[in-house]
């Protein structure tokens, strides 16, 4: 399985959840440089929390679905269809 690795500068929200703001970069060092550049250009806000995220991109494995409750999934699909129909 081929893995594509990307590095992103992220902004962390109050819960520590990341929002991708600058990337993708091919190395951690380049993502660090992006933060420095943002500071130099005036796009840096000191009250915000920043981090570097390493992201691995792979294709989904469609064979992994044996433990899904198909009955519940079918019922939910029907409910979603009803909801969408009512919204039209």
JONORFEN-V753030 format. One record per helix or strand of 2 or more residues. SS is the DSSP state (A for helix, B for strand). FROM is the first residue (numbers start at 1). TO is the last residue. If there is no record, write none. Layout:
SS|FROM|TO, SS|FROM|TO
This chain:
B|4|12, B|18|25, A|28|41, B|49|57, A|70|87
